[in-house]
């Protein structure tokens, strides 16, 4: 496996894309890249030219990713505006990429695309690439993350690992796009199969701790959370947050961002068909202890209903969560360690996807998170902040998260 990472903060997106791609090509030497994973700041006036610019630089290879959530980073730097490029290549990897139009709320149109990835995985396994992961990118704000991973898992099959995220838009909450068919699009979902000779290590941690009482989701409308404990969800959310020390703003847009960055809810138990609840965890008990699955608010409707990043079933138990700076940084280091262990050996490099909420919570200290991850991995990294994170090993029950750091580690 060959891994290259580059990043540029040049004044234009075109120049930044060119510089980042050329940096990322250096570690590959004479190897032709098989895949480019790219994030670009939507604040660039010429951001729409990034896919074509990279195609001219890199040739006819799949280019996936999208707009960043207010931060891009590489091994050497972190910046609020720029272009980040990760290249994968070498004899140890094969790639297949398919896009689907995002039409329905339950994104069932992703199922056939995922089935094509699964078919390609079976063919790759017969050629000596037994390990299989599917990268998933969809535009944030516009996509129900929970529905998305359900559709992908249905089509991709039980042996598929998952990684990816909902793309961002520099926190304007209205311009998130993905790279699909050589363009930036807000109406596409992109799935990319990675078929490798060596295992791909995927791990996710957030570090948030429960600080409020258990509540029950009693009414939802699709992706909107309406009632908790048969009371308006916003009233209950603010009540628990204030008891935990919150001082929320009064403006609705500012309030949603404040809660997303500082006082989210965690899923403490999900209902099953028999009416019982199962405990929800994205980490096996033997690894660092379980974490609740985090859910962030994106917006607050005029009637007080809360638009969430992913739908939550009625009957689900939830709790208010909060995290200190030390909790967040410890969790990202744990994610790096777990990803490295899952990859099973020395690393060529790692893709890192961090929630924009972590950027807001850590503030000027956010640069310490990718620095710690890189130090723990002893390998180059590249990536960006996103609006929702996807991570699943084959034994994981859950796959979509918020406020989480995802590390996708590639063995040499």
WODA-V95285 format. One record per backbone hydrogen bond with DSSP energy under -0.5 kcal/mol. CO is the residue of the C=O (numbers start at 1). NH is the residue of the N-H. If there is no record, write none. Layout:
{{CO NH} {CO NH}}
This chain:
{{2 89} {4 87} {6 85} {8 83} {12 16} {13 17} {14 18} {15 19} {16 20} {17 21} {18 22} {19 23} {20 24} {21 25} {22 26} {23 26} {23 27} {25 28} {25 29} {26 29} {28 31} {32 90} {34 62} {35 88} {36 38} {36 64} {37 86} {38 66} {39 84} {40 68} {41 44} {44 47} {46 49} {47 50} {49 53} {50 54} {51 55} {52 56} {53 57} {54 58} {55 59} {59 61} {62 36} {64 38} {65 179} {66 40} {67 168} {68 70} {68 170} {71 385} {72 79} {73 383} {77 74} {79 72} {82 41} {83 8} {84 39} {85 6} {86 37} {87 4} {88 34} {88 35} {89 2} {90 93} {92 197} {94 195} {96 193} {98 191} {100 189} {101 103} {104 107} {107 110} {108 111} {109 113} {110 114} {111 115} {112 116} {113 117} {114 118} {115 119} {116 120} {117 121} {118 122} {119 123} {120 124} {121 125} {122 126} {123 127} {124 127} {124 129} {125 128} {131 196} {132 161} {133 135} {133 194} {134 163} {135 192} {136 165} {137 190} {138 167} {139 143} {140 142} {143 145} {144 148} {145 149} {146 150} {147 151} {148 152} {149 153} {150 154} {151 155} {152 156} {153 157} {157 160} {161 134} {162 392} {163 136} {164 390} {165 138} {165 167} {166 387} {166 388} {167 140} {168 177} {169 172} {177 67} {178 180} {178 185} {180 183} {183 180} {183 185} {185 178} {187 102} {188 139} {189 100} {190 137} {191 98} {192 135} {193 96} {193 195} {194 133} {194 196} {195 94} {196 131} {199 201} {199 411} {200 202} {201 409} {203 407} {205 405} {209 322} {215 318} {216 218} {216 229} {217 315} {219 226} {219 227} {221 224} {223 308} {224 221} {224 226} {225 306} {226 233} {227 218} {227 219} {228 231} {231 228} {232 236} {233 237} {234 238} {235 239} {236 240} {237 241} {238 242} {239 243} {240 244} {241 246} {242 245} {251 255} {252 256} {253 257} {254 258} {255 259} {256 260} {257 261} {258 262} {259 263} {264 321} {265 295} {266 268} {266 319} {267 293} {269 317} {270 278} {272 275} {276 272} {278 270} {279 281} {281 397} {284 287} {286 288} {291 282} {292 294} {293 267} {295 265} {296 309} {299 307} {301 304} {305 301} {305 307} {306 225} {306 308} {307 298} {307 299} {309 145} {313 316} {316 217} {317 268} {317 269} {318 215} {319 266} {320 211} {320 212} {321 264} {322 209} {324 328} {325 329} {326 330} {327 331} {328 332} {329 333} {330 334} {331 335} {332 336} {333 337} {334 338} {335 339} {336 340} {337 341} {338 342} {339 343} {340 344} {340 345} {346 412} {349 410} {350 382} {351 408} {352 384} {353 406} {354 386} {355 358} {355 359} {356 360} {357 361} {358 362} {359 363} {362 365} {363 366} {365 368} {366 369} {366 370} {367 371} {368 372} {369 373} {370 374} {371 375} {372 376} {373 377} {374 378} {374 379} {380 350} {381 75} {382 352} {383 73} {384 354} {385 69} {386 356} {388 166} {389 401} {390 164} {392 162} {393 396} {399 391} {401 389} {404 355} {404 406} {405 205} {406 353} {407 203} {407 409} {408 351} {409 201} {409 411} {410 348} {410 349}}
